[in-house]
Amino acid sequence: MPRIHKPLLFFAIAILFCFSAHKLYAQYPGMAAVRAMQNQQFLNQMQMQMQTNMLRNWRKNAGQGLGYYVRLKGGENKMIKSNMYLDSVLHKNFLVYVDKKFPKSDTTHRLQKIYPDQTLSISALVTDEYGAEEVRYGLPTDSGWTVKVITGSINIYAKSGNYLTVVSTPAFGSPKMDFAAAEIIGIQLNDGPIEKLSKENVLKIIVDNPKATEYLEKKGLYEAVKKYNRDTKK
């Protein structure tokens, strides 16, 4: 898949965001289940990220990370390049927007935290294992954002665009990727309930697809989900 220049890609996103927010909500059946599941996972996330956040200073690393496009409740749209941070006091994720209108010495105004309850919607510019960049849309929840990172017969929801991780690096060929467990909110079959991502839950969906089942055992959850979605799309 050819890469698309980021400025053009974000311009296209801006046009798409002119559509009604109701359309975005219509694409996310079972959002109540997503919210409940994300809240259940948030304490675990806090424990895993507390130490990370102590080491990763959000002010020092402002302007680094993935590309996000957020639509604020006031109607303003912002293009943000940021890591996804955790506010351990408010128990919420946040992004950092660098407003270059202000000098670096004025960090109070130059570095702005963007919390989910300030936004109507979000999109993440994600890179798959082949290096192709794609846009994934999401919505705010009480403690973060929910982004549908994989769409098909099986939908996968994540907390950010960082939903894949390298699990092994062979001597030849591309690194083996799988889902970053701490980033995944849940798995959904079509418009059904959203459940925890696990080998058992994936297996009960793909059990009638021998090849996808084989992928699950030999290549992991990500490859099994991709294989199942490709086959059901035919």
C-alpha positions as CSV (number, residue, x, y, z in Angstrom):
1,M,0.0,0.0,0.0
2,P,1.5,3.4,-1.0
3,R,2.2,5.9,1.7
4,I,0.1,9.1,1.8
5,H,1.8,12.4,2.7
6,K,0.6,13.4,6.2
7,P,-0.4,17.0,5.3
8,L,-2.7,15.7,2.6
9,L,-4.0,13.0,4.8
10,F,-4.8,15.3,7.6
11,F,-6.5,17.7,5.2
12,A,-8.7,14.9,4.0
13,I,-9.5,14.1,7.6
14,A,-10.5,17.7,8.3
15,I,-13.0,17.6,5.5
16,L,-14.5,14.4,6.8
17,F,-14.9,15.8,10.2
18,C,-17.3,18.4,8.8
19,F,-19.9,15.6,8.9
20,S,-22.3,15.3,11.8
21,A,-20.9,13.8,15.0
22,H,-24.0,11.6,15.1
23,K,-22.6,9.7,12.1
24,L,-19.5,8.9,14.1
25,Y,-21.6,7.6,17.0
26,A,-23.6,5.5,14.7
27,Q,-20.4,3.6,13.7
28,Y,-19.9,2.5,17.3
29,P,-22.6,0.2,18.4
30,G,-22.2,-1.0,22.0
31,M,-20.4,2.2,23.2
32,A,-21.8,1.6,26.7
33,A,-20.0,-1.7,26.8
34,V,-16.8,0.0,25.6
35,R,-17.1,2.5,28.4
36,A,-17.6,-0.1,31.1
37,M,-14.8,-2.3,29.8
38,Q,-12.4,0.6,29.6
39,N,-13.2,1.7,33.1
40,Q,-12.5,-1.8,34.4
41,Q,-9.2,-1.8,32.6
42,F,-8.2,1.6,33.7
43,L,-6.8,0.6,37.1
44,N,-4.6,-2.0,35.5
45,Q,-3.5,0.6,33.0
46,M,-2.6,3.0,35.8
47,Q,-0.4,0.5,37.5
48,M,1.4,-0.4,34.3
49,Q,1.9,3.3,33.3
50,M,2.6,5.0,36.6
51,Q,6.3,4.0,36.4
52,T,6.4,4.8,32.7
53,N,5.0,8.3,33.2
54,M,7.6,9.0,35.9
55,L,10.3,8.3,33.4
56,R,8.6,9.9,30.4
57,N,8.3,13.7,31.1
58,W,5.4,15.0,29.0
59,R,6.9,18.5,28.8
60,K,10.2,17.3,27.7
61,N,8.7,15.0,25.0
62,A,6.0,17.4,23.8
63,G,5.7,17.2,20.0
64,Q,6.8,13.6,19.9
65,G,4.6,10.6,19.2
66,L,1.8,9.7,16.8
67,G,-0.3,12.0,14.8
68,Y,-3.8,12.7,16.1
69,Y,-6.6,14.9,14.8
70,V,-9.1,16.0,17.5
71,R,-12.4,17.9,17.2
72,L,-12.9,20.0,20.3
73,K,-16.3,20.6,21.8
74,G,-16.1,24.3,20.9
75,G,-15.8,23.3,17.2
76,E,-12.1,23.9,16.8
77,N,-10.0,21.2,15.1
78,K,-6.4,20.5,16.2
79,M,-3.7,18.4,14.6
80,I,-1.6,17.0,17.4
81,K,1.6,15.0,17.4
82,S,1.8,13.4,20.9
83,N,2.3,10.4,23.0
84,M,-0.7,9.2,24.9
85,Y,-0.1,10.2,28.6
86,L,-1.8,9.2,31.8
87,D,-2.9,11.8,34.4
88,S,-2.7,9.7,37.6
89,V,-4.5,12.3,39.6
90,L,-7.5,12.8,37.3
91,H,-7.4,9.1,36.1
92,K,-7.6,10.2,32.5
93,N,-5.4,10.0,29.4
94,F,-4.4,13.2,27.7
95,L,-2.5,14.4,24.6
96,V,-0.2,17.4,24.5
97,Y,-0.8,20.1,21.9
98,V,2.2,22.4,21.1
99,D,0.9,25.8,20.3
100,K,3.9,27.4,18.4
101,K,2.3,30.8,18.6
102,F,3.9,31.0,22.0
103,P,7.7,31.0,22.7
104,K,9.3,27.9,24.3
105,S,9.9,29.9,27.4
106,D,6.1,30.3,27.9
107,T,5.4,26.6,28.6
108,T,2.1,27.4,30.3
109,H,0.5,28.5,27.1
110,R,2.7,26.7,24.6
111,L,2.0,23.2,26.0
112,Q,-1.7,22.5,26.3
113,K,-3.1,19.2,27.7
114,I,-6.1,17.9,25.7
115,Y,-8.3,15.6,27.7
116,P,-11.1,13.4,26.3
117,D,-13.9,15.3,27.9
118,Q,-12.8,18.4,25.9
119,T,-13.3,16.6,22.6
120,L,-16.1,15.4,20.4
121,S,-14.0,12.9,18.3
122,I,-10.5,11.8,17.5
123,S,-8.7,10.2,14.7
124,A,-5.3,8.4,14.9
125,L,-2.7,8.1,12.2
126,V,-1.5,4.5,12.6
127,T,1.2,2.5,10.8
128,D,0.7,-1.2,10.2
129,E,3.4,-3.9,10.1
130,Y,4.0,-3.0,6.4
131,G,4.7,0.6,7.1
132,A,1.4,1.8,5.5
133,E,-0.3,4.7,7.2
134,E,-4.0,4.7,7.7
135,V,-6.5,6.8,9.6
136,R,-8.6,5.3,12.4
137,Y,-11.5,7.1,14.0
138,G,-12.5,7.2,17.6
139,L,-14.6,8.7,20.3
140,P,-14.0,10.0,23.8
141,T,-14.9,8.0,26.9
142,D,-14.7,9.0,30.6
143,S,-11.1,8.2,31.0
144,G,-9.6,8.2,27.4
145,W,-10.5,7.6,23.8
146,T,-11.7,4.5,22.0
147,V,-10.3,4.1,18.6
148,K,-11.6,1.3,16.2
149,V,-8.2,0.2,14.9
150,I,-9.4,-2.8,13.0
151,T,-12.7,-2.9,11.1
152,G,-14.3,-6.0,9.6
153,S,-16.3,-9.0,10.7
154,I,-14.1,-8.7,13.8
155,N,-13.6,-5.2,15.1
156,I,-10.8,-4.3,17.5
157,Y,-10.9,-1.2,19.8
158,A,-7.8,0.4,21.3
159,K,-6.9,3.3,23.6
160,S,-4.5,4.9,21.0
161,G,-2.9,4.3,17.7
162,N,-0.1,2.2,19.4
163,Y,-2.1,-1.0,19.1
164,L,0.7,-3.2,17.7
165,T,4.0,-4.3,19.2
166,V,6.9,-6.4,18.0
167,V,7.0,-9.8,19.5
168,S,9.9,-11.3,17.6
169,T,12.5,-10.3,15.0
170,P,13.5,-13.1,12.6
171,A,16.9,-13.1,10.9
172,F,15.1,-12.7,7.6
173,G,11.9,-11.0,6.7
174,S,9.7,-8.5,8.6
175,P,9.4,-8.4,12.4
176,K,6.5,-10.4,13.8
177,M,3.7,-8.1,15.2
178,D,0.9,-8.8,17.6
179,F,-1.6,-6.7,19.6
180,A,-0.2,-4.6,22.4
181,A,-2.3,-6.1,25.2
182,A,-2.2,-3.0,27.4
183,E,-3.5,-0.9,24.6
184,I,-6.5,-3.0,23.5
185,I,-9.9,-2.3,25.0
186,G,-11.9,-5.1,23.4
187,I,-13.0,-7.3,20.5
188,Q,-16.4,-7.3,18.8
189,L,-18.0,-9.6,16.3
190,N,-19.9,-7.5,13.8
191,D,-22.3,-5.4,15.9
192,G,-22.3,-7.7,18.9
193,P,-21.1,-7.1,22.4
194,I,-17.6,-5.9,23.0
195,E,-15.5,-8.5,24.9
196,K,-12.0,-8.8,26.3
197,L,-9.4,-9.6,23.7
198,S,-8.1,-13.1,24.5
199,K,-7.1,-16.2,22.7
200,E,-10.3,-17.9,23.9
201,N,-12.6,-15.2,22.7
202,V,-10.9,-15.0,19.3
203,L,-11.0,-18.8,19.0
204,K,-14.8,-19.0,19.6
205,I,-15.3,-16.6,16.7
206,I,-12.9,-18.1,14.2
207,V,-13.3,-21.8,15.1
208,D,-15.1,-22.6,11.8
209,N,-12.2,-21.2,9.8
210,P,-9.4,-23.8,9.9
211,K,-6.7,-21.5,8.4
212,A,-7.5,-18.6,10.8
213,T,-7.4,-21.1,13.6
214,E,-4.0,-22.3,12.4
215,Y,-2.8,-18.7,12.3
216,L,-4.0,-18.2,15.9
217,E,-1.8,-21.1,17.1
218,K,1.3,-20.3,15.0
219,K,1.2,-16.6,14.3
220,G,-0.8,-15.0,17.1
221,L,-4.0,-13.0,17.6
222,Y,-3.3,-10.2,15.1
223,E,-2.7,-12.5,12.2
224,A,-5.7,-14.7,13.0
225,V,-8.0,-11.7,13.1
226,K,-6.6,-10.3,9.9
227,K,-7.0,-13.7,8.2
228,Y,-10.6,-14.1,9.4
229,N,-11.5,-10.6,8.3
230,R,-10.0,-11.2,4.8
231,D,-11.9,-14.5,4.4
232,T,-15.2,-13.2,5.5
233,K,-14.9,-10.2,3.2
234,K,-14.7,-12.4,0.1
